[in-house]
Amino acid sequence: MRLRHRSGRIVHLACDLDLPPARDLATLIAQLDTYANAVRARLEVDTLGLGLWLPPSLAALLAGNGRARIRLRAELDARGLEVVTLNGVQYDDELITRSSQPDWSDPARLEYTLDLARILVDLLPDDTVRGAVSTLGLGRSDTWDAERERSCARILGRLSSGLAEIAWQTGRAVRVGFQPAPGHVLGNAEQTATALARTDKDRLGICLDLADLACSWQDPADALTRLADAGLSIVQARIAAALEAADPDKAADALQVRLDDDRQYPVTNPDGAHFDDLPRAFAAAAPGPWRIRCPAPLRTAARSSLTATTEVWRTAVRHLMAGDTPGTEFIDVATGAWHPIRSAADAGQPRGWSADPVAQADAIAAEYSYAHAELTGRGLSPPTTARAA
């Protein structure tokens, strides 16, 4: 869906379906039929923007097969779907945690990201000349050393060159946004500004996940100002909320019932403590309040002992849209819903995913509608009056 900022610039609002990764094109198309069509129908829109996650195997296949990309674009068009962003933060999901995924000192991360860029230029709508790919915040801070730093600098140079070549060949630009998050080299705005000071700022910028921003405990407006002062643009923003537990002990039962045992949920507190998962935070008896990096509803408390970081993402959106031009032209909405009971069929699936297509489509549409209402409340116009930048 497209909205118009008061400057006349387009803001693309996309829906992140948060579905299990498709390992082949047929599976991806089946997911579009089952979920994307249902969400678009519930929202009653002619065109629905999607933020897709393509795992490395499928990305490599599509990047190397022009006919497959043409087919995917045709399948999207036939369903009233458009793609202007691709999510490359998570590398894969087969029992791989963030700690074991390739970072930006590893050429595998470069290859994957350029594959996504090559795919995206062929998926962009005909009247759109720019797109965005998100990626992780360079790597984990606890394993980052001088050797990784040197390797990263070389690889980021190759990334910039690769993106320039794609733009020259296709006439379309793809920018890559690095996603700051606690525990990563890009942990907060100050660290991000320092680490990316010498990068190609025309092609590389920031993907600001507003749940990760909440978990950094920074003031959203201050963080955005710091990034802007460093010359770093917000290539993409992701409207998302984290969970907050004012009293972790009182929230322990609610967290245990609702979170998957086989997945890690990082925890932070205002004192700067960071834990890779909940068990470590509880074992350390870290003082509250805690923020838990787990998908949460954008506006409601899951239970009295747990709330969502709603005001963080609202404040960030207000700041992004308050200027003479929009602070970003690409916004994805995280649509992972909070399901009180996870059935056996849901086991091992992404947090918020449901094996029931009806329930999942309803939940996605509700979250998207809420984010859309927030943006129109900030003065953005309906898509019928939007025009290209």
N, C-alpha and C positions, 0 to 999 in steps of 0.2 A: 504494500500500500504506500502511496505517496502523499506527503503533506507539504504545504507551502509555508515557509517562514515569512514573516512580514517583509523581509528583504526581497522576496520573490524567489529565493533559492529553494530547491527541492530538498526535502528530508525523506529518505527512504526508511520506512518502518517495516521490519521483517519479523517473522515469527520463527523462533527456534523450537522445532518439534521435540527435541530431546528424546529421540527414539534410539533403539539399539542400532549400531552401525551396520550398514548394508555392505556385504562382502562382494556383491556383484550387481550389475545394472538391473537385472530382473527383480532382485529383491528391493532395490531402491524404488523402482517404478511401482511395485506392489505396495510399498509404504505410502507413496504419494496417493495411490488409489484409496487406501484404507483410512489414512489419517488426514492428509492435506486437503483432499476433496471435502471431507466431512467438516473440517474446521472452516474452510472457505464458505460452505453452505450455511453454517451457523452464524458466521459474521455477515452474511448477505452482501458480499463484495464481489465485484467482477474479477478483480485481480488480487491475489494474496502474495505478498513477498515472503520468501523462505530463506532462512539462514541454514545452510546444509553443512553437515559434518560428513566428509568422505574419508574413510580410513585409508592408510597408505596403499594397500593393495588395489583398491578400486581407483584411487587417484592416479596411480601409475598406469593402470589400464586405460583410463579415459584420456590422460595426457598424451599417451602414445597412439591413440586411435581416433582420428578425426571423425570417422563415421559414427563412432559411439557417442562422441560429443554432440554431433548433429542430431542423433536420435534422442539423446537426453533433452536437448533444447526443444525438440518437437514435442516430446511428451510433456514438458513443463507448459509449453504454450497451449497445448490441447486441454489442459486442466485449469487454465487461468492462473498459472503460478509464474512468478518471476524471481530470479536469484541475482543479487548484487553483492552478496557477501558469502564467504566460505569460512568455516571454523576449522582452524588448524592448530588449536591450542593443545588438545588431547591428541597424542600420536596414535595410540591404539588402546584397546580395552581388554585384551585377553589376559586377565590377571596381571596386568602391568600397572604399577603405581606410578605416580609422578616422579618418584625418586629414581626409577629405573628406565625412564624414557629418554631418548636422545635429546640433548640440549643443543644450544647454538654453538658449541665447540665441536659438534659432530656433523660431518657432511650429510648424514642421513636427514637431518632436520632441514637443511638447505634444499635437498632434492625434493622432499615432500612439499615444501612451501612453494617452490617454483612449479611443481606439478599442479598445485591448486591454482596458481596464477594463470597458467596456460589453459586450464579448464574454464576458469571464470570468464576470460575474455570472450569465449564462445557462448557462454550462457547469458551474458548481459543482454538486456532488452535492446532493441535496435536504436532507441533514442537515448541510450545511456552510454557514456564514454569512460566512466570510472567505476571501479569496484574496489573491494577491500577483502583482504585475507588476514585473519587474526592468528597470533602465535603466542607461545609462552614467554614469560619474562626472562629470557636468555637462558637461565638455568638455576639450579638450587644454590643458594648462597653458602651452604655448609660444605659443598664439594668444589666450589669455584676457587681456582688458584691461578697463578701467573701463566701457567701453560695453557689452561683453558681460555684465559683472557686473550692471549695472543692468537690462538686458533679461532676464537670467536671474531676477532677484529678482521682476520683474513676472510672468513666466511661471510660476514656482513658486507664486505666489499664485493664479493661475488654475488650476493643477493641483489645488491643495488644494480650491478651490471646486468644481471639476468632480467630484472624488472624493466630496465631501460631497453634491453633487446626486445622483450615482448611488446613494449609500447611502440617501438620503431617498426616492428613487423606487422602489428595489427591496427595501429592507430588508436588503441585503447589503453588506458593506464590502470594498473593495479597497484595499490599501496598496501604495505604490510604493517599491521599494528601489533606491537609487543604488549602483552598483558601483565601489568604489575600485579604482584600478589605477595603477601607475607611469606617469608621463607625462601624467596627467590632473590636473585641479584637485583632485579627491579622490585624492591620490596615496598617502597613508598615513593612519593613524588620527588623528594630530594635525591634519593639513590638513583631513580630513573633519569633525572636530569643529568647527573654526573656520568652515569654509565653510557648514555646515548649522546653525549656532548659532541662527539666527532663523527656521528653517522650522517648519512645522506638524508637530510630532513625533507627533501622533496618527495622521496619515495617511502621513507620509513617514519613511523610515528607510533602512536599509542592506541591500543584497544583497551578501553577503560571498562572493566567489569565492575559494576557498582556493588556487587556482593563482596568481591575482593577488596574494593575500596573501603567498605564498611569494616571489614576484618582488619584493616590497617589502622583503624581508629583515627584517621586524619579527618579534619574538617573538609568536606567536599569542595567548597568554594576555594579554600586555601590551597588545596592540592591542585585544582584546575588552574589557578593563577600561577602557581609555581611552575607547572608544565608549560604554560603559555609563555612565561618569562624566559624559559630555556629554549624557546623556539620550537617546541614539540607540539605537533598538532594531534588532535584526537581523531584518528582515522576512523574509528568506530567506537560506539558506546553500547554497552549491553545492560539493559534494565534487568536487574536481578536483586534479590534480597537474601541475606544470610539469616540464620537463627541467632537470637540473643537470649542468654539465660542470666538473669540478674543474680540468681542464687543457684549455682551449678548443682549443689546437693539436692535441692528440691526438684530440680529438673531431671535428675538422673533416670528415674523410672520412665518418664515420657520419652527421653532420648533412646533408651535401651529398646523400647517397644517399637520405635518407628524407624530407626536407622539400620542399614544393612551391616551385618557383621563382617562381610568380606570386602568392605570398602572403607577407605580412610576419609575422615572428616577433620581437616585441620582446625585447631582451636587457638584463639588469641585472646589476650585481655589488654586493658589500657596501660598496664605496666610494661608492655613490650614482650611479654612471654609468648612463645609460639611453640605449639606441639603439632606433630604430624597427624595425630589422631586422638580421638576421645579417651581411649584407655590410658594413654600417657598423661593426658591432662589431669584425669582423675587420680592417677597414681602419684602425681606430683603435688596434689592438693592445691593446685594453682588458685589463687583468690579470684572471685568473680568481680564484675560481670565477665561472662565469656561471650564471644561471638564464634559461631560454628559455621564453617564453610560448607553448608549443605543447602540445596535448593529449598526455598521457603516461599509461601504465598506472598505476593507483592504487597498485600494490604492487611491481612488478618493474622491474628495470633493463632498458632496451632493449638495452644493450650495455655492456661493461665500462667504456668511456669516458663513458657517459651513465647517469645515475640519475634516479629520480623523487623529487619532494619529498614522499614519503609521510609522513614524520614531522610535517611542517607541518600537513597536513590532519587527521592523527590527533590531534595535540595540540589543534587547534581544536575538533574534535568532542568530545573529552573535556571541554574547558572549557565548551562550550555545554550539555552534558547533565549537568554536575556539580551544578548548583544545585537549589534547592527546586522550581523550575519550569524547563521547558526554555528555553534561550536563544533558540530560534526554533521555530516550529511548521511551517515549510516547509523541506524539504531536497530539493534536486535532485541527482542523481548524474550527473556528466559521464561519458559512456560511449564516448568516442572511443578506439578501440583502436589499438595500435601494430602496423601491418602492415609486415613487413620489405621487401616489394616491392610497389610500387603499379603496377597494370596500366594499360594504355592506357585501359580503360573507366573507371578511377577519376580520370582527369585532370580537374582543375578542381573536383573535389568536396571537401567539407570534410575536413580532416585526420582520419584514422581511419575515414572512410567507405569502404565497399567496394561495388562493383557486384554482388557475390555476396551475395544475401540470406541464405543459410545462414551464411556466414562472419560477416556483420554481426550477425545475431541471436545467434549464439554468443558473439561478443565483447561485445555489450551486456549479455547475461544474466550473463556471468562478472564484469564490472565491477560490475554492480548487486548481485549476490550477495555480493561481497566487502565493499561498503559496508554492505549490510544486516547482515552478520555483525559488522562493527565496531560498529554501533549497538546490536545486541542484546547485544554484549559489554559495552556501557556501561550495561546494566540496563534497556533498553527492552524491552517485552513484545511478544509476537507479536500480530498484528492481531486474532486471535479473542477476546482479552481486553481490547481497547481500547474505550474509551467516549468519547463526545463531551465536549469541555471545557465 
